Amino acid sequence: MYKHYATSVGNNLKHIQLTTKYRYKAMNQEKLQIFCKVAIEEACKRYKIEIVILKVLEEHIHLMADLPRTMSDAKALQLIKGFSSYLLFRLYPTFRDVYPRGHFWNAGYFCCPVGVDFDNVFSYIENQ
Protein backbone atom coordinates (compact mmCIF):
# COMPACT_ATOMS: atom_id res chain seq x y z
CA MET A 1 0.00 0.00 0.00
CA TYR A 2 2.83 2.40 0.81
CA LYS A 3 5.33 3.59 -1.76
CA HIS A 4 9.04 3.56 -0.97
CA TYR A 5 11.09 6.61 -1.90
CA ALA A 6 14.80 7.31 -1.46
CA THR A 7 14.41 8.75 2.03
CA SER A 8 10.79 8.14 3.00
CA VAL A 9 7.90 5.71 2.91
CA GLY A 10 4.24 6.63 2.51
CA ASN A 11 1.55 7.76 0.14
CA ASN A 12 -0.39 10.88 -0.67
CA LEU A 13 -3.77 9.44 -1.69
CA LYS A 14 -6.46 12.03 -2.42
CA HIS A 15 -10.14 11.86 -3.29
CA ILE A 16 -10.76 14.58 -5.88
CA GLN A 17 -13.97 15.84 -7.45
CA LEU A 18 -13.99 18.29 -10.35
CA THR A 19 -17.13 19.83 -11.83
CA THR A 20 -17.64 21.38 -15.23
CA LYS A 21 -18.08 25.12 -15.47
CA TYR A 22 -21.68 26.13 -14.67
CA ARG A 23 -22.39 22.43 -13.95
CA TYR A 24 -23.21 21.96 -17.63
CA LYS A 25 -23.80 18.31 -18.51
CA ALA A 26 -20.96 18.55 -21.00
CA MET A 27 -20.10 14.85 -20.92
CA ASN A 28 -23.58 13.54 -21.74
CA GLN A 29 -22.34 11.24 -24.53
CA GLU A 30 -20.16 8.19 -24.05
CA LYS A 31 -17.67 9.56 -26.59
CA LEU A 32 -17.22 12.74 -24.54
CA GLN A 33 -16.79 10.75 -21.32
CA ILE A 34 -14.03 8.76 -22.99
CA PHE A 35 -12.36 11.96 -24.22
CA CYS A 36 -12.50 13.35 -20.69
CA LYS A 37 -11.11 10.16 -19.18
CA VAL A 38 -8.24 10.10 -21.68
CA ALA A 39 -7.47 13.79 -21.08
CA ILE A 40 -7.31 13.32 -17.30
CA GLU A 41 -5.24 10.15 -17.62
CA GLU A 42 -2.76 11.94 -19.91
CA ALA A 43 -2.54 14.92 -17.54
CA CYS A 44 -1.85 12.62 -14.61
CA LYS A 45 0.72 10.60 -16.54
CA ARG A 46 2.50 13.78 -17.60
CA TYR A 47 2.87 15.00 -14.00
CA LYS A 48 3.53 11.56 -12.42
CA ILE A 49 0.19 11.41 -10.62
CA GLU A 50 -0.90 7.80 -10.21
CA ILE A 51 -4.63 7.17 -10.76
CA VAL A 52 -6.22 4.53 -8.52
CA ILE A 53 -9.78 4.94 -9.84
CA LEU A 54 -11.45 7.47 -12.16
CA LYS A 55 -15.19 7.84 -12.75
CA VAL A 56 -16.53 10.32 -15.32
CA LEU A 57 -20.16 11.43 -14.96
CA GLU A 58 -22.21 13.94 -16.99
CA GLU A 59 -21.23 17.09 -15.09
CA HIS A 60 -18.41 16.01 -12.77
CA ILE A 61 -15.64 13.49 -12.22
CA HIS A 62 -14.44 11.55 -9.20
CA LEU A 63 -10.81 10.60 -8.96
CA MET A 64 -8.69 8.82 -6.38
CA ALA A 65 -5.06 9.53 -7.07
CA ASP A 66 -1.69 9.16 -5.41
CA LEU A 67 0.06 12.51 -5.76
CA PRO A 68 3.83 12.87 -5.58
CA ARG A 69 4.70 13.58 -1.95
CA THR A 70 6.33 16.91 -2.84
CA MET A 71 3.23 18.21 -4.71
CA SER A 72 0.57 20.25 -2.94
CA ASP A 73 -3.14 19.64 -3.53
CA ALA A 74 -3.57 23.04 -5.17
CA LYS A 75 -0.65 22.50 -7.55
CA ALA A 76 -1.87 19.02 -8.52
CA LEU A 77 -5.38 20.29 -9.25
CA GLN A 78 -4.01 23.23 -11.23
CA LEU A 79 -1.97 20.85 -13.41
CA ILE A 80 -4.75 18.28 -13.87
CA LYS A 81 -7.44 20.84 -14.66
CA GLY A 82 -5.23 22.93 -16.92
CA PHE A 83 -3.77 20.18 -19.07
CA SER A 84 -6.95 18.09 -19.28
CA SER A 85 -8.91 21.19 -20.34
CA TYR A 86 -6.24 21.95 -22.96
CA LEU A 87 -6.53 18.40 -24.35
CA LEU A 88 -10.35 18.34 -24.26
CA PHE A 89 -10.60 21.49 -26.39
CA ARG A 90 -8.28 19.90 -28.94
CA LEU A 91 -10.03 16.51 -28.94
CA TYR A 92 -13.50 18.06 -29.20
CA PRO A 93 -13.36 21.63 -30.60
CA THR A 94 -17.18 21.97 -30.31
CA PHE A 95 -16.65 22.60 -26.57
CA ARG A 96 -15.55 26.11 -27.66
CA ASP A 97 -19.18 26.89 -28.50
CA VAL A 98 -20.22 26.22 -24.90
CA TYR A 99 -17.02 27.44 -23.22
CA PRO A 100 -15.75 30.29 -25.44
CA ARG A 101 -13.14 31.48 -22.90
CA GLY A 102 -11.55 28.05 -22.69
CA HIS A 103 -12.47 27.30 -19.06
CA PHE A 104 -13.86 23.77 -19.02
CA TRP A 105 -13.60 23.10 -15.27
CA ASN A 106 -15.18 25.07 -12.46
CA ALA A 107 -12.73 27.17 -10.44
CA GLY A 108 -13.47 25.20 -7.27
CA TYR A 109 -12.78 21.59 -6.44
CA PHE A 110 -13.13 19.00 -3.69
CA CYS A 111 -9.96 17.34 -2.43
CA CYS A 112 -9.42 15.39 0.77
CA PRO A 113 -6.91 12.81 1.95
CA VAL A 114 -8.09 9.21 1.79
CA GLY A 115 -6.13 7.80 4.74
CA VAL A 116 -7.68 4.77 6.45
CA ASP A 117 -11.00 5.17 4.55
CA PHE A 118 -9.51 3.72 1.34
CA ASP A 119 -12.13 0.98 0.93
CA ASN A 120 -15.06 3.33 1.66
CA VAL A 121 -13.83 5.99 -0.79
CA PHE A 122 -13.03 3.40 -3.46
CA SER A 123 -16.51 1.84 -3.25
CA TYR A 124 -18.14 5.30 -3.19
CA ILE A 125 -16.41 6.31 -6.43
CA GLU A 126 -17.00 2.92 -8.03
CA ASN A 127 -20.74 3.05 -7.31
CA GLN A 128 -21.36 6.54 -8.71
N, C-alpha and C positions, 0 to 999 in steps of 0.2 A: 504493500500500500504506500509506503514511504519511498521517496526517491533519494538516492545517495549522490551527493555533490562532493566536490574536492574537500571542503572543510565543514560540511553540515549535512544533516539528514532531515527530511521533512517534506511537506507538500504545501501547496498554496491553492487548494481547491476552492472554487467560487461557484455559487449559483447566480447566474446572470439572466436578466430579462430585459429585452430591448423592444420598444414599440415603434411602429411606423409613425411618421409625422402626421398629426391630426387624427391618429388612430384609423386612418383609411385602411380598408381591407384590400391592401395592394397585392397580397399574395393569395388571391382567391382562386387561382388556377394551379393545377399540379405543376405545370411547367415553370411558373413563377416561384413556387416553393422550392423546386429543385435549383433554380438559378440562385435563390437566396442562400440555400444550404451550401452550394458550391462556393459562393462568394465569401461566406463566413469561414468555411473550411480553409480556403486559400489565404484569407487574412490571418487566421490563426497559425497556419503552417509558416507563413512568412515571418511572423514575430515569435516563433517557437512557443506558442500557446497550445497545450495538448488538450484536445476535446475528449471528454468522457462520454457525454451524450448531448445531442442537439435535436431540438424539436421545433419545426417551423409551422406556425399557425397563420391564419388569415391576416391578422393585424399585429402580431407580436411573435417573438421567438423566446424559447427557454434554452439555456445553455449551461452545462456544468463543465468547467474547464479548470485545468491545472496551470496556473500562471507561473512564469519564472519567478523565483523567490525575490529577485531584485526589482521586480516591476510592481508599481502601485496599481490599485484598482482603477483609478482615474486614467492613468496612462494606457492600461490595457484596453479599456473601453474606448478611449479616443482612437487607438490604432485599429481595433476591430470595426468600429462604426465607420471610421473614415475610409479604410481600404475596401470594406465590403460595399459601401455605398458607391465608391468609385467604380468597382467592378460591375455592380448591378446596373448602373446607368450605361455601361458599355455593352453588357449582355442583352439588355432590353431597353433600347433608346426611347420607347414609348413612355417610360416613367417620367421623362422630361415634360410631358404634357400635364401630368398631375403634380409634379414637383419641379417647377421651372427654375428654382434657385439651387437645385442640386442637393437639397437636404432630405435624404430618404428617412433617416432615423430621427425620432424625437430627441430633444436635447437631454432629457432626463433618462435615468436607467435605474434598475434594481440590481444590487450586487451585495451578496452576503457570503461570509465564509461557510463552508459546508461542515467541517469539523466531524463530530461523532454522528451526525445525522445523515451520513452518506446514503444509507439504504432508503430512508424516508424521502430525501430529496430526489434520488434516482427514480424511485417509483412514482413520485409526484410528476416529474417531467415526462416520464415514459407514458403515463396515463392521461396526458393532456389531450 
